[in-house]
Amino acid sequence: MIEKRVFEELGERLSEAARNSPAHDLEKNLRALLAAFFDRFDVVVREDFDVQRKLLDRAQAKLAALEARVAEFEAKR
């Protein structure tokens, strides 16, 4: 039981030291820098890309169906 408490206390102290260290600020600054870099190059996250791809696929399917209907109407005239 004592060993577990010692490890928990050590973990808490290490977490606190990491939160208060310059490394935490460095990580925040690096994330902000990377976000700005990717925004400038119009990079999107994969989830957004997949959503847009599905929307495009649906729109193309609807367009193909409408084109087929128009062709069918024109053939009847």
Secondary structure, DSSP 8 states (H G I E B T S, - for coil): -HHHHHHHHHHHHHHHHHHHSHHHHHHHHHHHHHHHHHHHTT---HHHHHHHHHHHHHHHHHHHHHHHHHHHHHHH-
